[in-house]
Each structure stands twice: as structure tokens, then as C-alpha cells.
Amino acid sequence: MSGAALGIEIVVVFFLALFLLHRYGDFKKQQRMVLFGTLLAWYLCFLIVFILPLDVSTTIYKQCKIDHDEHVSVPTVGPLPSNHTAPNTSVTQTDQPWSYIPDGIMPVFWRVVYWTSQCLTWLLLPFMQSYARSGGFSITGKIKTALIENAIYYGTYLLIFGSLLIYVAVHPGWRLSWYELQTIGITAANTWGLFLLVLLLGYGLVEIPRSYWNASRHGHLLIKTYFKASKLMTEKADAEENLEDVMEEVRKVSESIKYNHPLRKYIDTILRKCPLDYQEKMGRNMDDYEDFDDKQNTYPSEKSLVKLHKQVIYAVQRHNRTRVQWQILLQQAIHLEDVAKNETSSTHQFVRSFPSSEPVGWISRYVYTPTVEWYWECLLKRWFYRLLSVVLTLFSVAVVWSECTFFSTRPVLSLFAVFIQLAERDYNYLYIEMACFITIFFLCTCVYSTVFRIRVFNYYYLASHHQTDAYSLQFSGMLFCRLTPPLCLNFLGLIHMDSAISHQQKEQTAYTSIMGSMHVLPFIANGFYIYYPMLIVILCIATYFSLGTRCLNLLGFQQFMGDSEMTSDLIDEGKELIRREKRKRQRIEEGENRRREWKERYGNPREEYAARNRSSHEMKETSYSDSVNSKAKYSRSGSRAERDCIELLQDAEPLDFNADALTDDPLDADSGRPSGGRYLSMSSSRSRIFDDV
């Protein structure tokens, strides 16, 4: 099994990152470079989390071998007393762990993973962010815009690094090698990451257990869903209004620049980013030729079109995101209302207000039956969430205690260090790996979930169901690459596997050796890295009392506050919105039921009726064509009434009154509206007898 665990985890982590990217990104619409950069950033960060426990177990095994060699090399001085117990000989019989990684693999692996992630977060992803957000119409234009936007960003790095080099060169007492300069750079990046890590971790340690506890309170969860519905409807209306304003600007520009203008190709690119209904509306005015050389009209510049293109991309993406989020939130509200109704049911069978349109699978038919669903949704689920909340609370308390005491090695006060050392004495490598993985997974969940909940004025927002834009995806990749290395170093400090903090002469992990020795910067190793994590206590207290939520509420950002009058008004508004949407769904469902009953009562005569109309149509067409031919033998031209009658009968088509042919959209039912795209207006339409009336 040498190296097999490493290979398996590399493959599994790749599919995990791919699954998350598919959930939040859109493989069909977003650029391939954006998806590749985000996938690579997430993949490398998740690799660090999953591979680090293997590095810890391998390091403990190496320490065991070192202790064994020292134990064998030390001779025994005199016989042991009869009442003296022999030392633990398990050191001499330590088995190699199943996940053991041979020497020389882990340092190379960590070096590739770390430096690739750092190049992504500090160089490539900021450039790709600006590239994806640019409204340029060519690759060259987007690259130029990205370079200009990142000039200050990259210039700051060069200025700081150059200043440090000059300071080191001038200072007479410092003779730093390349290794020490590399360590200073890594330490600076980890210090910035640790500063942000503690802020996010302090929020997640309290909010995650509390969110599961609140999820067990169906009444509280339903009221909060009403509150979210009211806020989301406001955002949805604002997104629709913004889209209409942007589409109006596009319409004006499209009407001013005709298809023979040199800038028309840019307008076509903008129109392809617009929704289909707007494309059809604005595409009808493209068949008007205008000689732009003969008129002194004012046309927009290419720079203004680039800005408009950028606005269109943002407006369309925001409109689609709010529309999908509204449907998801509506489904959640209806489900919570169904749970509240079924709690008082005596039949113990879960009944839904709106049955699912998807076909019933074998799991719903035989395993997850309505009775099982009732017991889970109305009884078991709340107790499961409460138990999970208690377990997560204990984990949070252990993390807070260990963050404040991990610098103490005699006695060992960090709880995670105590657990790892107990397993280390018995050389239980599987327990060591599982304990390390669960601990670091909990820390990552607290940090990453906070990242996924961050929302900065709709500019950065991670939304599931493929509704996250390219800028937010890459921003999350940058944060992950900056947060994961200091998080892992902090975890190694919690279990006393970092000699810079524990001050113990033990075998170091390969990950720590890549990070470099913190003794180069003692004021960071002995000061910031030890005392700054204690700030997590203050952050947890502030999160518990919702101080941040109260401050945002005072600043005008409506937050869910149970004792606020504004919150009560928004809850009532959200309840009315949900009730209105339910009535709309009921009307649609009743209409479908009436159509279904009509089909069941009178059958489905579509094929018979269409065949009968087709045969009668052919008979009529044949008879009239024969009569026309017979009349043409004796008369060159018939009367106008006869020709009109013949043309009408030839153009007639059999009517199909089947419900499947009906449409609820009056725009689609309008026969005079083209439906073939925005260039359809340029093609000649078929002339009919009453077109000139």
C-alpha cells in the first residue's frame, strides 16, 4: 500500500472539487479558462486538507524509527530490579502504517502544490478576474484591460519586495540567503492569511452550530424564510429594473448603428448576451439601411460599447441568479409550510401541497414512503439537528480552548495535542489520521462556509445551482489559496507538530519543512502566531450576541432581528408573497387538471382528427385544382372572387384544438410575431391575400 493512499486521495479530491465547481459554476456558459483556474485553485486547497493527515502519520512513524534506533544504541547499565517494569517494547516492533508515503515524495508534492497555489492567488487569478470581468470584444482588448487594472496591484508587490531587498542589502548585520528570503516571503503570505483566518473562524465556530440548532426549530425557520423572501423579491425587482434600463440603452444603440456600420459587429456581440425576448424585439429594426457616411449622426465610441457590454453581462447574470434563487426559496417556503401542516396529522403520512412533477422512483415507492417521510420531517429531523448542533458546539469549545493554550507544552493544555499524543504512544496510525482529518475538516468547514456566505454589495456572491459569476468563482479561489496554508500551519500548532511553536526537537512534517523555519522572524513566530489566535474568543462572543448583525441593521442593511419592527413588516410581506405565488401555482395546476380531465373524458382524438382534416383537405384541394384546370381550358382568367377563394382554401391548414397546442404566452400565440431569431426581420415574409388591408 506504499503510496496507494496518496494516489487514491488525489483522484477523490479532484472529483470533489469538480462536483463543487459544477454546483456553483456553469460549465456551458462560462469561459474555459475561468473554470480551469477556479478548479485548479479549489483542487490544490482541498489536496492540502486531505493529504496533511497522511503527512502527520508518516512523520510519527519516522519519529518512532528514530526513537527505536536510539533505544537500541543505548546500552543497558546493570540488571534491572525485579520489581521494575521493562520499557515499552512496542517501539521496537512498530509496523509501517498502511498509508505510509516513501521518503522524497512528500517534499516534492508540497512544493508543487504550495507554489502553484501561491502563483494562482497572487498572480494569475487577479489577472483572470479582470479578464473575465472585462467588456472587451477581443482577446487583445480584454488582456489590455486586465493589465491596466492590475498595474497598481502588481506594482505594489514589486515596490514592497524591492524595498525589502534594498533594506537587507544596506543593513550591515544581515546576510540573508535565498532560503531565508523565501521563508520571509512565505511568512508574509501566511501572516496575511492568518489575520483573515481568525476573523472567519471566529464567525464560523459559533454560526455553524447555531444554524443547525435553528434548523431544528421549524417555526423560526419558516419565519426567517418569509424574511428572506421579502428581501429577495426586492432584489429580484431591482435586478429586473436594472435589466430593463440596460436593455433600453442597448435598444437605442442598436437603432442608431445599422447593420452596415463598422461598429455593428460589436452590437451583435452585445445582443447575443441579451435574453432571447429582447433579441427578437431589437432585431426587427436591423433591416433599415443607412449610409452613415452621408449623415452627421453621433455614434457611440468603442470604449462606450465596451462599458455597455460589461453592464449587459452583469445585469443578465444578476437577473438569472435572482430568478433561480426565488424559485428555490419559494420551494423551501412551501416545504416548511407543508411540514407545519403535517405535524398535526393523525394519519402519519406526509402530504404535499403540490405533488412533484418528476416520476416516482423506486426509492420513494419502497424506501422513502410518505410514512417514513412524515416521521423524518416531523419528528426525527429536529432531534438529529439538535444532536448535531451539540456535537459541533463541543468541537467549537475545544477549538477555542486549544487556540488559547496551544503554546503551552508543559503541561500540554491543547485538547487536540493531548488526543494525538495518546494515539502516538500506542502508534495507532488510523486513529491519528482520522482525528487529524476530522479536526482539520471541521476547521475548514467553519472557514470555507463563512467564505461561501460572504456577500459584498452583490459584487461578490457565491450562489448554488450554477448561478455564480466568473468574478466570484475566482475570488473564492484566491481566498482559498490564501487561507488554506496558514490554516494547516495553525492546525499543526494545535497538535504540537510545529517546532517553531512547540519548541521541541522532533521530526518535522514535510509540510513544515517547505514552509521554512519561523526562527528567521522571531517576532512573528513567538508573538503574532501565538497571541493573535486568542482574539478568536472576542470574535466568538461578538458573533454569539450578533453584534455584527446589529451593526449592519443600524447602518440600514435589513437583517433578521426578532425584536425589530422592520423585521416584522418584512415577515408579513414575505408571507403574502408566498401566499400569492401559491395561488398562482394552484391556478396553473387546476388548469392542467381540467385539460387532463377533458382528455380522459373525450379521449385524445388528435391523430384521428388530424388525419380526417388532412384527407378532407387533400380532397378539397384536388377537386378545386381540377375545377381550376377545367376552367382554364375555356377561359384564360377567372373572376377575382374565384381566385381569392382558391388561394384561401389552398393556404388553409387543419386546426388542432388539442390542449398541447395551446400556449399561455400571448406573444407566442401572435401569428404576426417572428420567432426565428433577431435576423428574421431581414428575410422576406410570405405574401397573403389580406396583407394590404
Phi, psi and omega in degrees: 000012183295115180080354181291320180298322178297315179295320180296315182292328177298318180289316182296318181295325178298314180290330175295314178296322179294321178295315180295321178294322177294327180289322185260328180264181180232106183293335185277326190253331186276157184293147184294323180292324177295314180295319181293317179296317179293317179299318180294319180295312179297319183297315181294321180292318178293328177299317180300319182293318186277331184272337183301320176301325176294323177295321180294313180295321177295321179294319178295323177295319178296321178296325177297318179295321178296316178297323179294318179296319178293324180292323180286323184286337181277119180284157180272124182265099177081164179286153178278146175299157182292330181270007182264130181278136180293148179297161183297114181274004178295341178296325183281347184237031181290127177275150178289132181296152182297333182259022183297136179249125183300160180296145177092345181275312186295318178300318178294319180299311181294324180295317179293314183295314185293309185289330174294316179295324179290323175296324178294312189285330184259340185237300191284312184296320174300321177294316180292330175300308180295326179295315181289329181277346183291147177261018180295156183260356179222163179296321179297318179295321179292320178296319179298315178297318180295321179293320180294317181293329182263006180297315179293322181298309179287326179297325178296318177300312181296322180294314180295314181295320178295321178297319179295320179296318179295320180296318179293322181292324182280326184294124186286333185273354184254126173231083186271135176272178179295324179297319180289323175297320177296319178295321178297317178297317178296319180296320178297317179294318180291328178294317176298318180294321179294324178301315179284329182297316182296322179297314181289322181292322178297327176285316184290327181297333179262319189286325181293310175299322181292325180295321178289326177293318177292330178294337176281348178261097186296322180295314178298319181293323179292319178296319179293328176293321175300318179297315178296324180296319179295315179293321181291325177295322175298316178294321180296317178295321178295321178294320178294320178294319178296320179295319179296320178296317180293320179294329176293320176296320178296321180297317180296317180293321180294325179285330181280331181252108182278178189288348178264006180274146179298332179276002184296329180294329176289323176297319178298322177296319178294318181296328179292339177273351181277159174300158187296321181294323176290326177298318181291322179293316184278345181282350183281342182264017184268353185266008178269116180279139179217128178275100186286347179282334184271349183244148181263054179275153177266121181250150178292153180275169179294327179295319178292327177292325176297317178296319178295321178299318178296319178294322180295315180300315181292317183294317180293318181294320179292321179296315179294322181294313180294326179294316179291319179296326178294319178295320179293315180294323177297318178295321178295318180296317179297320179295317179295323175294323176295321178296318179297324179287322184282347179296331180263011182285137179270346181276346180056040174230131184282122181245128180265148177291321180232111179297150181293140179282345180283149179295147182287123179273177183289335177292315179290334183278325187244331185254295183269069182284168177303327178291315177297320179297323180294314180295324180287311185287325188261340183234300191284326187297319181294320179289327176296317179294323178293317178296318178297323179295321178295317179297316179293327177295318177298321176298317181296318178297319179296321179294315181297316179297317182290326178295331181271346186232006186290346179284345181273118179256338177223098002280163178279115182256338179292124183295321181292325176294323178297315181296317181293321180291327175296318177289330180292328179294324178268356181054046177269088188291325179296318177296320179299314181294318180293318179295318178295317182294316181297318181295310182289330176293321177294318178297316179294323178297317179296319183283310185291324178296326175293322176298318181289342179266349181297138178215113185249091173052039180062009181272325176230118185203121176265117181237135180284185181060041173065030186248015179267131181282171185295322182297316181292322178299314182288327177295321176295321176298321177297316180296318180299316181294332180273335184267328187294313180301312177293331177296318179291322175296321177296321177295317177297328175291325179295326181261011176060042175252008178246112185293337179293338181253317182280339180057041178243140180274083179232169176295130182267151176290157178296329179294318179293324179294328177288325180292337179091166181278128179284354180291347175296325178240083186294330181292337175273316182293320184263355182239286187297313183294339183264315189265334181295320178300342177295341178297345182296334178295314179296320180294322178294320178295317179296322179290323180297320179269009175056043180293322178295320178296319180293322178294317178296324178294323178291330179281356178106358177270107186298121177241162182283103178238121186296332184258018183259140178290324177297322178296319179297319178295319179292326177295316178297320179295318178295323178296320178292322178296317179295320179296321179294317179294325178293320177296322178297317178295322179296320178296319178296318180292321177296321177297319178294323178295321178296319177295321180293318177296323178297320178295315182293327182283315185255008179077191179235080186276030186296309184292318181295316182293320179294321178294320179295317178294324181293318180292319178293324178295319179293322179295316180295319181294322180292317181295319181288326177292325176293319180293324179293319180294322179292323179288329181292338178290328184254345182215135180287322183223129176273186179287159180294326180295321179293319179295321178296318180296318180295318182293321178297316181292327179287328180277348184291145178236150180295136180275141179239112183266017178294146184292338180291337182274352181279157178224145180272347182268116180294336179291324179285332181281345180286118183287341181274356182265127179289148180229024184251015179112178188279347178264007182291333181292342181278342179274150181285131179275159182286130182283137179237173191287330183252020180293329183268009180276000000 
